[in-house]
């Protein structure tokens, strides 16, 4: 399963918690396997929840809108108990007698109810969580929530509840990936780089960029993936006041490819709800000798820097080691190289370093089976920028790159 149960139990022990509750969609999916397309609405209100007790694990509970109970036929949950809630008036509709049965779907849903569903239909998610905690004997327990609005409303009903913010705890649990998670991340990395290979032959002078980006989008979707930047598909590179800049992230894609352009791919997406993210750089036509030399130097140094990525080191220590290597490169303004390390998984940038996660320097330990992205982004403009980024699985003896696409400059056109 996706959920790292052993790590969750250890985290609860360390924090002195009797249970964890998730209401954030990604954490609900991570803990239970449950997913509904309604999660993609970007709703500010939790639609489902999970409760993970530290004891009596056989009673871990998933709470979902009743209309979505059929989703568990497609993606079964390991959790032994399911509770259902009303969602708008969908349950009211379902209770109207209907002479036509929808076999085999109806029969399988009824079987699922008999095997998994406990308790009565709750009028809303807060009531569902309250009743579940009471039934689990956790009404006055120490419970960590990832959604503080949910925690606040639940505590108004359970006045003896000792609740705390567990947002960071969930990120820390997710930092070390399970085999199922790693498999999804591998597949996403493969789709991403295959999509870049697919579009390279299309990049010729006179081609409108939206046609290239559209083909990348179509290819990714044909492999079952989605793009996080669907409007543009490929991020870096845009025109501003008629001048092309290779490292802008503007959404306009109406510009045409020209001879001599540097095109930086920053391609983002998700497969099975797990993110993929990589950077490569292409030059339209023959690059100058100096630019080719800069790119070779950065590529060679990037490969050398990979050796710094290992279990037991912190990201700040890795950043220091890699930055020393980068800043010694024989290229113009080597300190214009951005060294960036971030965890990747259900979020494209997962920073298990405590809220707020985004700032100048964040420090967290690399552990075995952590999956990270290591970026070497040269922003020097004396000739042209050059970016490299790949995904790595941290192992006992170093890091395994999940990409096979070489770390070098590509020539297009």
N, C-alpha and C positions, 0 to 999 in steps of 0.2 A: 504494500500500500504506500501512498504518498507520505503518510504520517510517520514521523520518527517518534514512536511511542516511548521507547526507553529514554530518549533525551528529554521528552516532556515530563516523565516521572521524576527524573533527576533534577530538572529545573524546579518543579514544584517542591521537592525536598529542600533544595537550596534556598528557596524563597519562603519556606514555611507556609505553603498554600495547601488547602484541602481540595481545591479544584481549580480548573481553568475554564473560562467561558469565552467563546469566540462568537462575534456577531459580524465581523468584517468578512465580506464575501470570500476573499482569497483564503483566509484562515479557516472558514467553514469548509470550503472545498478541500483544503489541505488536510484537515483533521478527519473528514468523513468521506470524501470522494463525491459528495453531492454537488451538483452544478445545475443551475437553471439559467437560461438565456436572460432572464430578468436581472440577473446579477450584472449584466453588461449595460444596464440603463445608467449606471453611475449614480444610483439613488443614494441620498444622504441618510436614509433610514435602513437599518438592518432588516433583511427579509427572512433570514433563517439564523439558526444558532446551534452551537454544539456545547455540551458540557462534558468535560473530561475529569472524573474524580481521581484523586490520588489513590484511593482505596476502592475496592469493589469495582474493578474495571469492567466487569461483565455488564455493568449498568451505564456505561457511557451512552449519552443520549444525543440524538439529532432531532432538532425541532425545525419543521419545514411548513410552508404553506400547503394546505391540503391539495390544492389544484396541481401541485408539482410532485405528488407522491409517486406518480408513474415514472418519473425520472430515475427512481431507484431500481426500476426493472432494467434499465439500460446500463446504469453505473451503480451496481449494488454497493451498499455501505457495510463496513465491518462492524459498525456499531449495533449492539443488540437491541437497543430501544429507539423507537421513533415516536415523536409526538407531533400532532398536526395543529395548525392554526388557521383561522379564517384569513382570507386575503380579499379585500374589497367585499364583493358578495358572491364570489365564485363557489363557495361551499353551499350556499343557499340554493344556487342553481342545480348543483349536483344532487341535492336531496329531493328534487322533484321527481315523482315516479315516472319511469320511462318503460314502455312495454318491450322495447327492443334491446336485447343484450348485445354488448360489444365484445363478444368472445373472439379470440382468446384473451384480449387485453383486460376485459372486465374480470374474468376469472382469475387472472394472474394478480391484478390489483387486490382483489378480495383475499387471495392467499397471502399477499404481502401484509395486508392489514392484520390478518390472523397471526402471522409470525412475528411482526415487528411493532405494530402500533399499540401504544398503551395510553391510558387516560382518555379524557373527553376532549372534544374539539375546543381549543382555546380561542377566545375572541380576538386575540392579537398576540404578537410575539412576546411582549413583556409578560402577559399572563401565562403564556406557555413556559417561559423560563422560570417564573415564580413557582408554578405548579411542579415543574420538573425538579427544581432544587428542593422543594419541600418533600417530594416523594423519595428523593435520594438521601434525605436526612441532612441536607446541607443548608437549611434555612438560617442557621446562625454560624455558618462556617466562615473560614478565611478563603475568599474566592477572588481570583484575578481575572479582570475583564479586559478585552482589547477595545471595547467600545464603551466609553465612559457615559454616554447618554443612556445606553441600555442599563449600565450599572446603576446609575442614579435612579431611574424609574423602577428597577427591580427592588432597590433598597427601600423605596417608599412603602412597598408592600411587605418586605422582609426586614423589619426594623432592627433585628438583631444581627443582620449580615455584616461581616467585616470584609469590605471590598477594597480592591486596590487596582491600580493601572498596570496591566500586564501586556501592553502593546509591545514593549521591548522584549519581554520574555518570549512572545510568539516569534518575533524575528530571530531571536537567538536559537530557538528550537529549529526553525527552518534553515538555519545556516548550514547544518550538516545534512546532506541529501541522502535519501534512501535510494536503493537500486532502481526503483520505478521512476523516481524523479530524474536520476542521471540518464536513464534511457530516453526520457522525453527531451531532455536538454541536448543529448547527442543527435536525436532526430531533427530537432529544430536547427541546430548548427549546420547539419548537412543540407537541409532545405535552403537555408540562407545562402550558403556558398554556391550551391548548384544554381540558384537563381542569378547570382552575379555572373557565373559562367555563361548562363543563358543569354544575358543581355550584352555581354562584351562585344559580340559581332555586330550589334545594332548601332554601336556608338561610332558614327562616321560624320564628317563635316556635313552640315545641312540638316541633320536629323533634329526634329523637335523633341526636347527632353521629355515632354509628357508621354510620348510614344514609348520611350525607353522605360520610364517609370511604370507606365501601364502594363508593359509586358512583364516586368518584374512582379507586379502585383498579381497578374493573372497566373504566373508560374507558381508563386507561393500558394495561392488559393487552390490551384489544381492539386497540390500536394497536401491539402488539408490544413494549411497554415493561414493565419491572418496577419495583417500588417498594423503596427501601432501608429504609423503615420500614413494612413491610407490615401490621403489627398495627394501627397507628393511621392510616396513609396520609398524614395531614396533621399536621404536628408541633406547632406552637405552640397553646396554649390548653388549659386543663384546670381541673378543680375540685380544691380542697384543703380538707378539712373543710367541705364544702358551699359554699365561696366560689369563684367563678370568677375565674381569673387569666388574662389574654390572652397572657402570655408565659412560661408554664410548658411544659415538654416532657414531662409525664407521659403514660404510655401509656393511661390510662383514657379511654374514649370513650363512656361511658354517660350523660354529661350532656346536657341538652336546651338547645336554642337559646332565648334569652330576648331580649325587646325591649331595645334599648339596649346590647347586648354589642358589644365590639370583638373581631373574629376575625382573627387573623394566620395567613395561610397560609405555611408553610415546607415546600415540597413537594420531596421528594427522590426520585430514581429513576435508572434507567439504560436506555439504548436502545443495542443493539449493543455492550454492555459499556462504553459511555461515559456518564458521569454527567450528569444535569440537576438544576438546583437554582435555585429562585427564591423570592422573598417578595413578597406583596402583602397589603393590609389591607382588610377589609370592616367596615362598621358595620351592625348590624341595626336598621333604621328610620332615621329622620332624625337625623343627628348634631347635637350642640349647635353653636352658632355658633363658640364658642371652639375646639372640637375640629376643626371644618372648617377654621378659619383655620390652626391648627397644621399640619394635614396639607398644606394648600396651600403653606405656607412651606417645609416639609421637601421636598415634591415639587419645587418650583421650585429649591431649593438643590441637590438631587440632580442635576437636569438641568445646572445650572451646573458642578457638580463633575465631571461626566463629561469636561469639556474637559481635565482634568488627566491623563487616562489616555492616554498616548502612548508610542511606542517610544523607548527611550533613557533613560527616567526609571526610577529604582528605586521599588520599592513603598513604601519608607520616605519618599522624597521626595514621592510622590503622597499618602501618608497625611498628611504635614505640611501640604501645600497644601490638601487637602480638609478636614482638621480645622479649619484656620483659618476656612474658609468655614462649616463646620458650627457652630462655637462662636460665630459672630457672628449666628446666626439669632435673630430676635425671637420666641422661644418660651420657655416656662418651662424652666429647667435645660437649656440647650442642650448642655452637656457630658455629658449623659446619652445623647448620640448616639454609638453605636459605629460607627466607620468601619473596615471590614474588607475586605481584598482578598486573594483566594486564587485560585491557578491551579486549573483544573478539566479533567478528562479521564478517564482510566481510573479514577482515584480522585476522589471528590467534592471532597476538599481535597488538592491536590497542591502542596506547598510546596518548591520546588527551592532551598532555602537551606541545606542541610546538616543533618545529624542533631545534636540533636533538632529536628524541624521545627516543633514547637508550643511557643510561648513567648510572652512579652509582645510583643516586636517582632522580626520576621524581615524581612530585606532582600534582595531579588533584583531583577534588572533585567527590565523589560518589553521584549520584543523583538517584531518584526513576526511575526505569526501565533501569538503567545501568546494563549491564551484564558483569561480570568479571570472571576471573579464579583466584582462590586463591591456591597457591602452598606452600606446607610444605615439603621441600626436605632435608632430613637428609643425609649428605654426610660423616658422621663419619665412619671410616674404622676399628676401634678397633675390631668390630665384623663384621658388614656389613652395607651398606647404606639402607635407607628405604624412599621411596617417596610416597607422597599423593598429589593429585591435583584434584579439581572439579570445576564445573561451577556454578555460583550463580547469581540469579536475585535479585537486590537490591530493597527492598520495603520500605514502610513507617516505618515499625517497625522492620526491620532487613533484613536478607538475606535468600532466599529460594534456597536450593541446587537443581540443575536440575538433579542430579544423584540419583539413588537408590542403587547403588553398595556400600556396606558398606566400611567405612574408617577403614580397618583392614588389617592385613597380611593374604594373601591367601596361602594355601598349595597345591602344585602341585605334580604330580608323584605318 
